[in-house]
Amino acid sequence: MVNPLEGRAGVNGHRVADETLLNNEKTMLGNDPGGMLRATASAGAQVRESAALAAEVDLTMLIDEGRPRAVVVAGIGTAGLTGSILSTVAGPRCPVPIIGHRSAGVPGWVGAADVVIAVSASGRSPEALAAAEAASRRGARLVAIGNPDSELQAIAERARAPFIGVPRRAPARATLWGLAVPVLLAGRALGLVKVTEADIAETATRLDADAERCRPDADSFVNPAKALALGLAGSVPVIWGSSPLATVAARRFADTLAANARYPVMAGALGEAGRGRVGLLDGVFGGLAESTRDIFADPDEEEENVTRLRLVVLRDGGLNPEDDADEPVAVEERRADAIQTLADRRGVRCDVLTAEGGSALERLASLVAVPDFASLYLALAHGLDPMAVPAISEMKELSNPMPEGLQ
């Protein structure tokens, strides 16, 4: 008998996904001892909770000195993605630049005219701590977001800066919405983004509904996340977003596939794909593999022998009524149609997820929810615990500790 924790051996000894692991709820949940499925299903609750926590903090001081010259969102990993979320929800007409900063400290030009938002799920990541210290030292306005009673909160209190405490969920990648909503509300306080209470409520409802669709006891033929996971199994995923908003979701999917399922992934914008990366479709994992296929081989056996690209296109045809960007949206949609046609001609399978909802925030949530679950189900289909990633723990142990005197 095959040990489900070791996965199922393919014809060349490769571990292949086992659909039976996904349709046996008891076995599947046993392979998720850390509760990543449960944490991911809490996304809607995270939105409501973090919005309530942010409402308890006086953010008006952020705008007392007027509109900033620039906003720097400092953090790494999931926290670092919140800067991209703020920028894409704010849209192209945002009056000031929003810059994500994913290394220690802050850019050299940051000064008293700027705002730094330091984000860390644990409240102790070196990047966020160094950014908060540097912002305080340079006289920049600071807002900090992270785990209560942490080093980050202590720095914010010393700087007399707003601190939004978000209860920690481990690992940090399970806390995306708990961190993103306070960043958005800080941006709203600065007059950079229009996020209404209705937008927040509708986004939370959307995430709840997608969690219900992707629940563990729903079989793969009705569960969109399980179906997506099984489609990606054994492939090299390439994930492209049709718009800036969809590209943020694509990069989030790449992060979760790498961390949860340990799959190598390429992600980016369709605009980038059209400038060279589309050539992957003609490569050894794309059309070239199809052209050399043995037409007399057993299709099921051949699928296990050949590693192929699997394209995922995230589409967002939504148009913010505040933006006069009809032509860019039309270009993005034509590009998405073209890439699907190219993939079909080369026998490269393609999954398409289309954004739903009215506000930019809800549309983003609709593109993140199912892929988040898919990354977990892909791990579980291989008998992997999506929370326990030894390489991440070892990397942290081997990395140098935070030096004294943050720079």
Secondary structure, 3 states (H helix, E strand, C coil): CCCHHHCEECCCCCEECCHHHHHCHHHHHHCCCCCHHHHHHCHHHHHHHHHHHHHCCCCHHHCCCCCCCCEEEECCCHHHHHHHHHHHHHCCCCCCCEEEECCCCCCCCCCCCCEEEEEECCCCCHHHHHHHHHHHHHCCEEEEEECCCCHHHHHHHHCCCCEEECCCCCCHHHHHHHHHHHHHHHHHHCCCCCCCHHHHHHHHHHHHHHHHHCCCCCCCCCCHHHHHHHHHCCCEEEEEECCHHHHHHHHHHHHHHHHHHCCCCEEEEHHHHCCCHHHHHHCCCCHHHHHCCCCCCCHHHHHHHCCCEEEEEEECCCCCCCCCCHHHHHHHHHHHHHHHHHHHHCCCCEEEEECCCCCHHHHHHHHHHHHHHHHHHHHHHCCCCCCCCHHHHHHHHHCCCCCCCCC
